[in-house]
Structures are given as C-alpha cells and as structure tokens.
Amino acid sequence: MGIQAVEVHGCPHCGTPVEGPQGSFCCHGCEAASALVHSAGLDAWYATREKPGPRVRSVEPIAWSRVPRTENADGTVTACVGVDGMTCSSCVWLTERVLERTPGVTDAHVSYATGRATLRWDPAVVDLDKLTDRIAALGYQPRPTGDIAQVDRDLLLRLGVASFGAMNVMGHAVALYAGWFDGMEDRFIALFRWASLAVATPVVLWSATPFFRGAWQGLKNRVLHMDLPIALAVALLYIHGVWATLTHHESYLDSVTMLVALLLTGRLLEARGRKRTVEAAASLAAVVPRTARRARGDTIEEVSSEDLVPGDIVDLGSGQEVPADGVVTTGSALVRMAVLTGESRPIRVGAGDSLVAGAVIEDGAVRMGVTRTGDRTLVQQMAADLLLAHEAPRTPSPTDRIAPVFTAATLGVATATALLVNHFMGPDEALQRTVAVLVVACPCALALAGPLVGASGLGAAARRGLLVRSAETFENLALVDTVVLDKTGTITWGTPAVVAADDAMLRVAAGLERFSRHPIASAIIEAAVLRGVAIPVAEDVQETAGVGIRGRVDGVAWTLRRGGPDRVAVESENGLVGWIVLEDRPRADAAEDVRAIVATGRQVILLTGDHTEVADRVARDVGVTRVVAEVDPRGKAAFVEELRAQGHVVLFVGDGLNDGPALAAADVGIAMASGAASSVLAADGILAGERLAPIAAALHTAGVVHRRVRVGIVRSLIYNASAVAAAVMGLVNPLVAAVLMPLSSGLVIASAAGVERAVARAQRQTR
C-alpha cells in the first residue's frame, strides 16, 4: 500500500506551513484572528498586505487597569498602549480599522514610527482589556507604553542580503569587464550573467521592498517622494537585466544591487534613532523605586510602588528614594530634589513640605502621605512629555521640499522620453533611453547632499568636543538665535566648594567632618587637603541630621551648624567664631566659553531651578545678562516653548534628569556627557568634556553645513539637468549613465571635503 501524499499549504492568516485541506489554519488563534477580520468587513487586508500577519500567540496577563487614561468632557476616556509586531503600514491600517469598528470606540490612531496606539472609547460600552484583546487577536502584542519595544531587525537583514548580493554581482561584473580585454568563452559569459541575475533577484525582490513600499504608499496618498524614482529605476534596471540575460546583452545588475545596498545603509542609519525618545522616557521613569515601605497601623509592610494609592502613608529613611509624590506628615530630612529642580544642594523638608517621586533622602527620616502615584507622578508626566515631543511633526528640510518637484520632473522627462522615442525609434531604443534617464537622474545625490555634508559636519564638531546624533541637527543649529543654558552641572560644577574660610576654622571643621559623608563635609575636607591643612582627630563627635555636627578638637568643644543657604557657622564654647562660605562654582573657562557663544551673534539665557540670588551671582561671573530662576522641569520646557512661539529657534544645554522635557522641547538639545542618562538619551548632541566651548564651534560648523548643503543641492540639480538632457538625446546609454551616476554624488563629496577647513576659517574670523 503506497503512502498518500499530504497536502501542505500556508496558514491563511500567518503563512505557517500547514498539513491538511486548503484553507485550514495552523492554530485556533489564527482562525479566531481571521474570523475577527472577516466579521469587521476587512477581508481586503488579505489582498493588500505585504506579508502574512504575525502568528497569534498567547500573551501574559497585563494589569491594563493601571494604564493611565484621560477623562474627556463627553464622557469618553483616552489612553495609549504600545503595539509590537507591526511590519508595514497595512498592519497599521488593519489595527486601526478593527479598533474603530469595535462598539464603543470613537477614535483609534496607531503610529508605526513609535509603535503606539492612541485609543478613545466609551467606558460604559467597552474597556481597555477588550480593546487590547482585539489587538492581540490579530497577532500583534499590546504592552504598556512604559515598556521598551524590541528592536526590529528586518531592515538590518535586508541590508545584509543586499550587501552580500552587491559584492558578488560586482565580482561577476569585474570578471566580465576583464573578459572584454583578454577574451572569454561565451559559455562562461552566460554563466556569470545568469549567476548575477540569480544573486540580484532576492536583492531586488526582497531587500528593495522598503522603496517599493514607500513609492506605493506615496502614490496611494497622492504624494511624490524620492522613493518613487528609486523604485522605478530599480525595477527597470532589474527588468532590463532579465531581458539582457535572456538576449545575451550587457546588463546593469551590478549598479542596481549596489544602489539598493547604499540606500538601505542610509535608511538604517536614520532608523537608529527611532526608539531614542522611548528609551529616554523609560530611563526617566526608572528613577522611581520598585518598592515602598507602607505604614499600616503599628506595622510596616514592603509593597510594590505600583500598589500605592493616594492616602497611603510611607516611611522614608536615609539613602532611600521617594516612591510617589506626597506631603511630609512627620519628621525632618535633607532631600536631594535634583529630579525636579536641579538644585545644587540638598534641601531641608519637614511637616507640610512636598516630595516628588525619584527624590533621594540624603539624611534624616520622614513619614509621607501619598498624593499621586504611578503615571500621575510628576516624573512620569515628564516622561510622557518626552514621548509627545517625539511624535510632534518634524520641520521639512530643504531636500524634503525640493524632492517632490525633482521627482515629478524626473518622472515627467522619463515618461516623455519613453513615449516619444518609442514612437519614432522603437521600443528597444525607448527602453535604453528611459533607463538612462532614470539612472543618471537618480536622486541619490540630492538625497545625500544633506547627510554627506552633515556627516562631515558631525566629524568637525566631534573633533571639537561635541557629538551630534544626526546631520539633520545641523540644519536646526544653523537657524538658532537663542542659546538657553542650565546652571547646575552645565555652567557650574554642581557640588558645593569652600570659597571663604581661614585655615584655623577650616582645620577644626575638617577634624569634625572627617568621617561624615555629607556633601558639605566632603567640600570642607577637600578644601583642607588642597590648602595643606593638617586634619586633627576629633573626639566625642555627634552628628544631628539637619542640624549640624559637634565634637572636641584639641580639648575644646566645637559645633558646626548651617547658617544659611551658602554658609556654615563655626562655634566654640564661647560662641560664634566665624563662617565657612560655600558656593557652587562656575566651571573652568565658563566665562570664556559664554563669550565665544555670544560672539556668534546669539543671545544667551541662564535658566535654572536654583535660587534667584545664586543664579544672579553665577550669571555675573560668566557674563550672562538674562536670568530666569526658580523654574521647575515643566516650567523649563514651557519657557523654551514660549521662546519658540515668539519666533526664536532655541538651543538648550543641560545635564540633569530634570532637563529632559526642555531638551525635547528645544529645536536642538545638547546634554553634558556626565549628566543623567535620560538627558543624554533625550538630547540631539552630547558634550564630551566639561567645557561649553564646543557649542560655539558647533554653531560655526552648522553655518558652514547649512551653506554647503544648499550649494550641493544646486550643483546636483545643474548636473542632473545636463545629464538628463544628454540621456534624452541618446548621447548617454545606460552603461555610461551607470558610470556617470556617481559623478553627481562626487560633487557633493567634494563639497563635504571642505567642511573642516571652512569651519576652522569661520572660527578664526570671530576670535
């Protein structure tokens, strides 16, 4: 008895190989997903999607009730959730339509760029659990927005295949070119051509899919962008390659594979920063501790911070982080509020004072009544501000504005060439000239004008101490007219230092403080060491949190106590002896660096959460004329947004965790490398050292890049106009076009090569 062949086909929903009758599913999950699509009247998705949907898998239960939501005036609520697993715009379309057709849902918007779905629904009809179940039923993975999505490796795989293909096809082409001179048998020529076609096929049909997808999406939305001529050139070159292989003519498969590989490289570099703001927000939220010590009657229980609710009482001791926003009910402590204010010194809090999640109890102990928890805390709202800033529309670059016109002109000329030449000279000549037009006018040079010159600017800025994340940043830097500087950790060192004390008082104070871990103690010990003052051994030392320290030195009783925001009182048995004055000092060369920024023609503003008198003193020391003090993180962001609303282009420089919203709100945000992780992640650039001098250098660099990008675009357009005219007249065939195509990019490279010299020249002129 023979063995019957088993029919194998793909699952109608996810494409997984399935044994059995045609149309059977791989699992109940995919069957349910297909039924959901059908019941919503969205069967068209199966015909238009670019690849099968993800296989539906079970997901771990998530407490969606904890996801923050906003109540609207009409009784609906709005919330955001993350969605992983989307591979193309069709995934977005399907998810939005399924959600919009769910009873009770009034609006659903899914962002492919951030992987976030914004939902608005009537809670009396449907809840968030039901909506996320429908997302999961389609095969996508819903998640709370605080979780970071996994990196999509699809683009990297496409680039790997394209690079492998390009190298192999180029090798075949070199062999064929060598055969022109030394002679090669026809069978080997045919072998190399068929091998090139075999290798180029997956590059064109799979690696180049993003360009075909972009061209199609543009056409569907009636937008002409630069993917369209690229897609047409790739398609025609490949079709020409198939025809040439079959008819034993020369092909340009080496050009098409290399073109795809280079363009995917640029797209991958652009995609590297896609998740940056999500990571920054997650880093910002991570300052909140996972657990809290909640008081219940006479007992203390350790619970998750997520389980806290307004009205709970928590105990906080030295070294602990505050798990929620609240108000001190009893006790007293020194608290570092850098997460909120950027204050350079810890502040004293007592009954009635407010605390914010993420603040650190440096000394003392308090009991706090919880007022806001979870995503309603101020630090979580700051994280949300970063995400909102990321999703704001980007200002179009000059290339963005020129691209549709350039694309339309290229397509118009290519179409006219195909029709006219086909009519008068036949299809073979029409194909040759049309391909030549598309290849020689390929918008690579136009697309590279910004990134390539910008890359030279990146190098010039990096050699001067500023690491900028993208060439696009230079476009905004060139337009900056206002530079806003944070104080603590940016202009100043961020730690107290002794600026006035005689050696005798410093000796006694150092003896008392030698074993203390308080920041003021560290400053006093450091000053004594720098001055060469011998530190005595103190006896009977007693340190009282929030009050001071006392003990005996040389047999005499001494006391150190706080005498104001910037000074420590030194008292003996007979009363006050003197003062030790401490200040947060400006960084070395800060005044010189500020003068260099002013010399570029920009106004400079000092923006800080510190006290007005401290800010004014620092501003006078470094030469800043405008000061805005005692501003919280959201106030900093609001101040930056107000400047932008007045028509200013703003550069903000900061280092603290509290600077994240302002960095995101500014046209350009620069962070100190030594600053908080969230500020570094949220910034467009990072200062590698401790000086601000690279800011002025970057402004010079941005001006050079701005001018050279425009020169490169103009040169590219002139070159393309000349080359296209030659191609239309038949003076340039596809092979010559493939050789000439790099010349347009060569003009841009030549412009980029002079950036370093131009920056140095601009700096010398302003000194």
C-alpha positions in Angstrom: 0.0 0.0 0.0 1.5 3.3 -1.1 1.9 6.3 1.2 -0.5 9.0 0.3 0.9 12.5 -0.3 -0.1 15.0 2.3 -1.2 18.4 1.0 0.9 21.2 2.5 -0.1 24.9 2.3 0.3 28.1 4.2 -2.0 29.2 7.0 -4.4 31.8 5.5 -3.6 34.2 8.3 0.1 33.9 9.2 1.5 31.7 6.4 2.8 29.0 8.6 3.1 25.7 6.7 0.1 23.5 7.5 -0.8 20.0 6.5 -4.4 19.3 5.6 -7.1 20.7 3.3 -6.6 24.1 1.6 -7.7 26.9 3.9 -7.1 25.2 7.2 -5.4 27.2 9.9 -2.3 26.4 11.9 -4.0 27.1 15.3 -7.2 28.3 16.9 -5.6 31.7 17.4 -5.1 32.4 13.7 -8.6 31.0 13.0 -10.0 33.4 15.5 -8.0 36.3 14.1 -9.3 35.5 10.6 -12.8 35.4 11.9 -12.3 38.8 13.6 -11.0 40.4 10.3 -14.0 38.9 8.4 -16.6 40.0 10.9 -15.2 43.5 10.8 -15.6 43.5 7.0 -11.9 43.9 6.4 -11.1 41.0 4.1 -9.4 43.4 1.7 -6.5 43.3 4.1 -5.5 39.8 2.9 -5.3 41.1 -0.7 -3.3 44.2 0.0 -0.9 43.2 2.8 2.7 43.0 2.0 3.4 39.9 4.1 1.4 37.4 6.2 0.2 38.6 9.6 2.0 37.5 12.7 1.1 34.2 14.2 -1.3 34.7 17.1 0.3 33.6 20.4 -0.9 33.6 24.0 0.4 36.6 26.0 0.9 37.1 29.7 -1.9 38.8 31.5 -1.3 42.5 31.9 -3.0 44.8 34.5 -4.5 47.2 32.0 -6.4 49.0 34.7 -3.1 50.6 35.8 -2.5 52.2 32.4 -3.1 56.0 32.8 -6.1 57.4 31.0 -7.6 60.8 30.5 -11.2 61.6 31.0 -12.8 63.7 28.3 -15.7 66.2 28.6 -18.0 63.9 26.6 -17.6 61.0 29.0 -15.1 59.1 26.9 -11.6 58.2 28.0 -8.3 58.3 26.2 -5.2 56.1 26.7 -2.1 55.0 24.9 -0.7 51.5 24.6 2.3 50.1 22.8 1.9 47.6 19.9 4.7 45.3 18.8 4.9 43.1 15.8 3.7 45.6 13.1 5.8 45.1 10.0 4.2 47.6 7.5 1.6 50.2 7.0 -1.0 47.6 6.2 -0.6 46.3 9.8 -1.4 49.9 11.0 -4.4 50.1 8.7 -5.8 46.8 9.9 -5.3 47.5 13.6 -6.9 50.9 13.3 -9.9 49.6 11.3 -10.6 46.7 13.7 -10.4 49.1 16.7 -12.6 51.8 15.1 -15.3 49.2 14.3 -15.4 48.0 17.8 -18.6 49.2 19.6 -17.8 52.0 22.0 -14.6 53.2 20.3 -14.8 56.7 19.0 -11.2 57.1 17.7 -8.1 54.9 17.2 -4.8 56.2 15.9 -1.7 53.9 15.5 1.8 55.3 14.9 4.1 52.9 13.1 7.1 55.2 13.9 6.7 54.9 17.7 4.6 51.7 17.9 2.0 53.4 20.0 -1.8 53.2 19.7 -3.9 56.2 21.0 -7.4 55.0 21.8 -10.6 56.9 22.8 -13.6 54.9 23.9 -16.8 55.0 26.0 -16.1 53.1 29.2 -19.8 52.3 29.6 -19.6 50.2 26.4 -16.1 48.7 26.3 -13.0 48.6 28.4 -9.3 48.6 27.6 -8.9 44.9 28.3 -11.3 44.2 25.5 -9.5 46.5 23.1 -6.1 45.0 23.8 -7.6 41.6 23.4 -8.7 42.5 19.9 -5.1 43.8 19.1 -3.7 40.5 20.4 -6.2 38.5 18.4 -4.7 40.0 15.2 -1.3 38.6 16.2 0.3 41.9 17.5 1.5 42.3 21.0 0.0 45.1 23.1 2.0 46.4 26.0 2.1 49.3 28.5 3.9 52.3 26.9 6.4 52.4 29.7 8.0 49.1 28.3 10.6 49.4 25.6 9.8 47.6 22.4 12.2 45.1 20.9 14.4 46.4 18.1 13.1 45.4 14.6 15.9 43.6 12.8 14.1 43.5 9.4 16.0 46.4 7.9 19.3 45.1 9.1 18.6 41.7 7.4 17.6 43.4 4.2 20.9 45.4 4.2 22.9 42.2 4.8 21.3 40.4 1.9 21.8 43.5 -0.4 25.4 43.9 0.6 26.2 40.2 0.0 24.4 40.4 -3.3 26.2 43.6 -4.4 29.6 42.3 -3.6 29.0 39.0 -5.5 27.4 40.8 -8.5 30.3 43.3 -8.6 32.7 40.4 -8.6 30.9 38.8 -11.6 30.9 42.2 -13.4 34.7 42.6 -12.8 35.2 39.2 -14.4 33.0 40.2 -17.4 34.8 43.5 -17.8 38.2 41.7 -17.7 36.9 39.3 -20.4 36.5 42.2 -22.8 40.2 42.7 -22.9 41.5 39.1 -22.5 38.7 37.2 -24.2 36.2 35.0 -22.5 34.3 32.0 -23.9 30.5 32.5 -24.4 29.6 29.8 -22.0 31.5 31.5 -19.2 29.9 34.8 -20.1 26.5 33.3 -19.9 27.4 31.6 -16.6 28.4 34.9 -15.0 25.3 36.7 -16.3 22.9 34.1 -15.1 24.7 33.9 -11.7 24.4 37.7 -11.5 20.7 37.5 -12.2 20.2 34.8 -9.6 22.0 36.8 -6.9 20.4 40.2 -7.9 16.9 38.7 -7.8 16.5 38.5 -3.9 18.1 41.9 -3.6 15.5 43.5 -5.8 12.5 41.4 -4.8 13.2 41.4 -1.1 15.9 43.9 0.0 14.4 46.7 -2.1 10.9 46.2 -0.7 11.0 49.3 1.5 11.5 51.5 -1.5 8.7 49.9 -3.5 6.5 50.1 -0.4 7.4 53.8 0.1 6.6 54.5 -3.6 3.3 52.7 -3.4 2.3 54.5 -0.1 3.2 57.8 -1.7 1.0 57.1 -4.7 -1.9 56.0 -2.5 -1.7 59.2 -0.6 -1.1 61.3 -3.7 2.4 62.3 -2.6 5.5 62.3 -4.8 8.6 61.5 -2.8 12.1 60.3 -3.6 11.3 56.6 -3.2 9.3 56.6 -6.4 12.1 57.3 -9.0 14.3 55.0 -6.9 11.7 52.2 -7.1 11.2 52.8 -10.8 14.9 52.8 -11.5 15.5 49.6 -9.5 12.5 47.9 -11.3 13.5 49.0 -14.8 17.2 48.1 -14.2 16.2 44.7 -13.0 13.7 44.1 -15.9 16.5 45.3 -18.2 18.8 42.8 -16.5 16.4 40.0 -17.1 16.0 41.0 -20.7 19.7 41.4 -21.2 20.5 38.0 -19.7 17.9 36.3 -21.9 19.1 38.1 -25.1 22.9 38.0 -24.3 23.3 41.7 -23.9 25.1 43.8 -21.3 23.1 44.3 -18.0 23.5 46.8 -15.1 22.7 44.4 -12.3 25.9 45.4 -10.5 24.6 49.0 -10.4 21.1 48.1 -9.1 22.4 45.8 -6.3 25.0 48.4 -5.2 22.3 51.1 -5.4 20.0 49.2 -3.1 22.8 48.4 -0.6 23.8 52.0 -0.3 20.3 53.4 0.0 19.5 50.8 2.7 22.6 51.8 4.6 21.3 55.4 4.7 17.9 54.2 5.8 19.4 52.0 8.6 21.4 55.0 9.9 18.2 57.0 10.0 16.3 54.3 11.8 18.9 54.0 14.6 17.4 56.9 16.5 13.7 55.8 16.1 13.4 54.4 19.7 15.6 57.1 21.3 12.9 59.0 23.0 11.1 55.9 24.2 14.3 54.8 25.8 14.8 58.3 27.3 11.3 58.2 28.8 11.8 54.8 30.2 15.1 55.9 31.7 13.4 58.9 33.3 10.7 56.7 34.8 13.2 54.3 36.1 14.3 56.7 38.9 11.2 55.7 40.8 11.9 52.7 43.1 10.1 49.5 42.6 9.1 49.0 46.3 7.9 51.2 49.2 7.6 50.8 53.0 3.9 51.4 53.6 2.7 52.0 57.2 -0.4 50.1 58.3 -1.2 50.9 61.9 1.8 49.9 64.1 3.4 47.7 61.4 5.4 48.4 58.2 4.9 46.3 55.1 7.0 46.4 52.0 4.9 46.6 48.8 5.3 47.4 45.2 5.3 51.1 44.3 2.5 50.3 41.8 0.3 49.2 44.7 0.4 52.6 46.4 -2.7 54.7 46.3 -3.4 58.3 47.4 -3.9 58.4 51.1 -1.3 55.7 51.9 1.5 56.5 54.4 5.1 55.5 53.6 8.2 55.7 55.8 11.4 57.0 54.2 14.9 56.8 55.7 18.4 58.0 54.8 19.5 56.8 51.4 16.0 55.8 50.2 14.3 57.1 47.0 10.7 58.5 47.2 8.3 56.1 45.5 5.5 58.5 44.8 4.5 62.2 45.1 3.4 63.2 48.5 3.5 65.6 51.5 5.6 65.1 54.7 3.4 64.4 57.7 6.1 64.0 60.4 9.9 64.1 60.7 12.7 66.1 59.1 15.3 65.3 56.4 17.7 66.6 53.9 16.5 65.7 50.4 18.1 65.9 47.0 15.4 67.2 44.7 17.6 67.3 41.5 15.0 65.2 39.8 12.6 68.2 40.0 14.5 71.4 40.5 18.1 70.8 39.6 19.0 72.4 42.9 22.7 72.0 43.6 22.3 71.4 47.4 20.0 69.2 49.3 17.1 71.0 50.9 15.5 70.6 54.3 12.0 69.3 54.4 9.6 69.0 57.3 5.9 68.6 58.0 3.8 70.1 55.2 6.5 70.1 52.6 6.1 68.3 49.3 8.2 65.4 48.0 8.3 64.1 44.4 8.9 60.5 43.2 12.6 59.9 42.5 13.9 62.4 45.1 16.5 60.9 47.4 16.5 61.2 51.3 20.1 62.1 52.0 19.9 62.5 55.7 17.2 62.0 58.3 13.8 60.2 58.3 10.3 61.3 57.4 6.8 59.9 57.1 5.0 60.9 53.9 1.3 60.9 52.9 0.9 59.8 49.2 -0.9 62.2 46.9 -0.1 61.0 43.4 1.1 57.5 42.2 2.2 55.7 39.1 1.9 57.6 35.8 0.3 60.6 37.6 3.5 61.5 39.4 5.5 64.4 38.1 8.4 62.4 36.9 6.1 60.1 34.9 4.5 63.2 33.4 7.9 64.4 32.4 8.5 61.0 30.6 5.2 61.5 28.8 6.2 64.9 27.7 9.3 63.4 26.0 7.1 61.0 24.0 4.8 63.7 23.0 7.7 65.8 21.8 9.0 62.9 19.8 5.6 62.5 18.0 5.4 66.2 17.1 5.7 66.9 13.3 9.3 67.4 12.0 10.0 70.6 10.1 10.7 69.8 6.5 14.3 70.1 5.3 15.3 71.8 2.0 15.7 68.3 0.5 12.1 67.4 1.6 10.8 70.5 -0.1 12.7 70.0 -3.3 12.2 66.3 -3.6 8.6 66.3 -4.8 9.4 68.8 -7.6 12.6 66.9 -8.6 10.7 63.6 -8.6 7.8 64.9 -10.7 10.3 66.4 -13.2 12.3 63.2 -13.4 9.2 61.1 -14.0 7.8 63.6 -16.5 11.0 63.6 -18.5 11.3 59.7 -18.4 7.7 59.3 -19.4 8.0 61.7 -22.3 11.2 60.1 -23.4 9.6 56.6 -23.4 6.6 57.7 -25.4 8.4 59.8 -28.0 11.4 57.6 -28.6 9.1 54.5 -28.7 7.0 56.3 -31.4 9.9 57.4 -33.6 12.6 54.9 -32.9 11.1 51.7 -31.5 10.8 50.1 -28.0 14.4 48.9 -27.7 15.8 52.5 -28.0 13.0 53.8 -25.8 14.0 51.3 -23.0 17.6 52.2 -23.3 17.0 56.0 -23.1 14.3 55.8 -20.4 16.6 53.6 -18.2 19.4 56.0 -18.8 17.3 59.0 -17.8 16.2 57.3 -14.5 19.7 56.1 -13.7 21.5 59.3 -14.5 18.9 61.4 -12.7 18.6 59.1 -9.8 18.1 61.4 -6.8 20.9 59.8 -4.8 23.0 63.0 -4.9 20.0 65.0 -3.9 19.3 62.6 -1.0 22.9 62.6 0.0 23.5 66.3 -0.1 22.3 66.8 3.5 23.6 63.6 5.1 27.0 63.6 3.4 27.9 67.2 4.1 26.2 66.8 7.5 28.4 63.8 8.2 31.5 66.0 7.6 30.0 68.5 10.0 29.5 65.7 12.5 33.2 64.9 12.3 34.2 68.5 12.6 32.0 69.0 15.6 33.2 65.7 17.2 36.9 66.8 16.8 36.0 69.9 18.8 34.2 68.0 21.6 30.5 67.8 20.5 29.0 64.5 19.5 25.9 65.3 17.4 23.4 62.5 16.7 22.3 63.3 13.2 23.1 65.6 10.2 19.6 67.0 10.4 20.6 68.6 13.7 22.9 71.0 11.8 20.0 72.3 9.8 18.4 73.4 13.1 21.6 74.6 14.6 22.3 76.9 11.8 19.0 78.7 12.4 19.5 79.0 16.2 19.2 82.6 17.5 18.8 81.9 21.3 21.0 79.6 23.5 19.5 78.7 26.8 21.9 77.3 29.4 21.1 75.3 32.5 23.1 76.3 35.5 23.8 73.3 37.8 26.2 70.8 36.2 26.4 72.8 33.0 27.9 76.2 33.8 28.7 75.2 37.4 30.3 72.0 38.8 27.1 71.1 40.6 28.7 70.5 44.0 29.5 72.9 46.9 33.0 74.2 47.4 34.6 76.3 50.1 35.3 79.8 48.9 36.0 81.6 52.2 37.4 80.3 55.5 40.6 80.9 57.4 42.9 77.9 58.0 42.2 77.7 61.7 38.5 77.3 61.3 39.0 75.0 58.3 41.3 72.8 60.5 38.6 72.5 63.2 35.8 71.9 60.7 37.8 69.2 58.9 38.5 67.4 62.1 34.8 67.2 62.9 33.8 66.3 59.4 36.5 63.8 58.5 34.2 60.8 58.8 31.0 62.4 57.7 29.5 61.6 54.2 27.6 64.8 53.9 28.3 66.9 50.7 29.3 69.9 52.9 31.7 67.7 54.8 33.3 66.5 51.5 33.8 70.1 50.4 35.4 71.1 53.8 37.8 68.1 53.7 38.7 68.8 50.0 39.5 72.4 50.9 41.7 71.4 53.8 43.6 68.9 51.6 44.1 71.5 48.9 45.4 74.1 51.3 47.7 71.5 53.0 45.9 71.9 56.4 46.6 69.0 58.7 43.3 67.4 59.7 43.2 66.7 63.5 41.5 63.8 65.3 38.2 64.9 66.9 36.7 63.3 69.9 33.1 62.8 71.1 31.7 63.6 67.6 27.9 63.7 67.3 26.1 64.4 64.0 22.5 65.5 64.1 20.6 65.3 60.8 19.5 68.7 59.6 21.2 70.5 62.5 24.9 70.1 62.3 27.9 68.3 64.0 29.6 68.8 67.3 32.7 67.4 69.0 36.0 68.2 70.7 39.2 69.2 68.9 42.3 70.0 71.0 40.2 69.5 74.1 37.8 72.3 73.1 34.1 71.8 72.3 33.2 72.9 68.8 29.9 73.0 66.8 29.3 73.4 63.1 25.7 74.3 62.1 24.0 75.6 58.9 23.9 79.3 58.9 22.2 79.9 55.7 22.0 78.6 52.1 25.7 79.2 51.5 27.5 79.2 54.8 28.3 77.1 57.9 28.7 78.7 61.3 31.7 77.6 63.4 31.1 78.0 67.2 33.2 77.3 70.2 32.3 77.1 73.9 32.3 80.9 73.9 30.0 81.4 70.9 30.3 82.2 67.2 33.9 82.2 66.0 33.4 82.6 62.2 31.9 81.4 59.0 32.8 78.9 56.3 31.3 80.1 53.0 30.5 77.6 50.3 29.3 78.1 46.7 28.6 76.1 43.6 31.4 77.4 41.5 31.3 78.0 37.7 33.2 75.5 35.6 36.7 76.4 34.5 36.7 78.7 31.4 32.8 79.1 31.6 33.1 82.8 31.1 35.3 82.5 28.1 33.0 79.9 26.6 30.0 82.0 27.1 31.7 85.0 25.4 32.5 82.7 22.4 28.8 81.8 22.1 27.8 85.5 22.3 30.4 86.2 19.6 28.5 84.0 17.2 25.6 86.6 17.4 23.2 84.5 19.6 21.6 85.7 22.8 22.3 83.7 25.9 19.9 83.0 28.7 20.6 81.3 32.0 17.6 79.0 33.0 17.7 77.2 36.4 15.7 75.8 39.2 18.1 77.3 41.7 17.5 80.3 43.9 17.5 83.7 42.2 20.4 85.2 44.2 22.6 82.2 43.4 21.6 82.3 39.7 22.3 86.0 39.5 25.8 85.6 41.1 26.7 82.8 38.6 25.4 84.8 35.7 27.5 87.8 36.6 30.6 85.6 37.0 30.2 84.1 33.5 28.8 87.1 31.6 25.2 86.2 31.0 22.8 89.1 31.1 19.4 87.4 31.2 18.5 85.1 34.0 15.3 83.0 34.7 15.5 81.3 38.1 13.4 79.0 40.4 11.8 77.2 37.5 10.7 73.5 37.7 11.3 71.0 34.9 7.9 71.5 33.3 8.4 75.3 33.6 11.8 75.0 31.8 10.0 73.2 28.9 7.2 75.8 28.9 9.8 78.6 28.8 11.5 77.0 25.8 8.2 76.5 24.1 7.3 80.2 24.8 10.5 81.3 23.2 9.7 79.2 20.1 6.2 80.6 20.0 7.8 84.1 19.8 9.7 83.0 16.7 13.0 82.1 18.2 15.0 79.0 17.3 16.2 77.6 20.6 19.3 75.6 21.6 19.0 74.2 25.1 22.1 72.9 27.0 21.5 70.9 30.2 22.8 67.9 32.2 20.2 66.9 34.8 17.5 64.3 34.9 15.1 67.3 35.2 16.3 68.8 31.9 14.7 66.1 29.7 11.5 67.9 28.9 13.4 71.1 28.0 15.9 69.2 25.8 13.0 67.6 23.9 11.1 70.9 23.7 14.0 72.8 22.2 14.8 72.9 18.5 18.2 71.5 19.4 19.0 69.9 22.8 22.6 69.4 23.9 23.5 67.4 27.1 26.6 67.1 29.1 28.1 63.6 28.8 28.5 63.5 32.6 24.8 64.2 33.1 21.8 62.0 33.8 21.2 59.1 31.4 17.7 60.4 30.4 19.1 63.8 29.5 21.8 62.2 27.3 19.2 60.0 25.6 16.8 62.8 25.0 19.4 65.2 23.6 20.4 65.8 19.9 24.0 66.1 20.9 26.4 65.4 23.7 29.3 67.5 25.1 32.2 65.1 25.5 34.1 67.2 28.0 33.3 69.7 30.8 33.6 72.9 28.7 30.9 74.7 26.7 33.5 75.8 24.0 32.2 73.1 21.6 28.8 74.8 21.5 30.3 77.9 19.7 32.3 75.6 17.4 29.1 73.7 16.6 27.3 76.9 15.7 30.1 77.8 13.3 30.0 74.2 11.9 26.2 74.4 11.4 26.6 77.6 9.4 29.1 76.0 7.1 27.0 72.9 6.7 23.9 74.9 6.1 25.5 76.8 3.2 27.2 73.8 1.7 24.1 71.6 1.7 22.4 74.3 -0.4 25.4 74.6 -2.7 25.5 70.8 -3.1 21.8 70.7 -3.9 22.2 73.4 -6.6 25.2 71.6 -8.1 23.4 68.3 -8.1 20.4 69.9 -9.9 22.6 71.5 -12.5 24.4 68.3 -13.1 21.2 66.3 -13.4 19.6 68.7 -15.8 22.6 68.5 -18.1 23.0 64.7 -17.8 19.2 64.1 -18.3 19.3 66.2 -21.5 22.2 64.2 -22.8 20.3 60.9 -22.0 17.1 62.1 -23.7 19.1 62.9 -26.9 20.7 59.4 -26.8 24.2 60.7 -26.0 24.2 58.7 -22.8 23.3 55.0 -22.8 22.5 53.1 -19.6 26.1 51.8 -19.2 27.5 55.3 -19.4 24.7 56.5 -17.2 25.8 54.0 -14.6 29.3 55.3 -14.8 28.2 59.0 -14.7 25.7 58.5 -11.8 28.5 58.6 -9.1 29.7 61.9 -10.5 26.7 63.7 -9.1 27.5 62.3 -5.7 31.1 63.2 -6.3 30.2 66.9 -6.5 28.5 66.5 -3.1 31.6 64.7 -1.7 33.8 67.5 -2.9 31.7 70.0 -1.1 31.7 67.8 2.1 35.5 67.5 2.0 35.9 71.3 2.5 33.8 71.5 5.7 36.7 71.1 8.1 38.7 73.9 6.5 35.7 76.2 6.3 34.8 75.7 10.0 38.4 76.5 11.0 38.3 79.6 8.9 35.0 80.7 10.4 36.3 80.3 13.9 39.4 82.3 13.2 37.3 85.2 11.9 35.3 85.5 15.1 38.3 85.5 17.5 
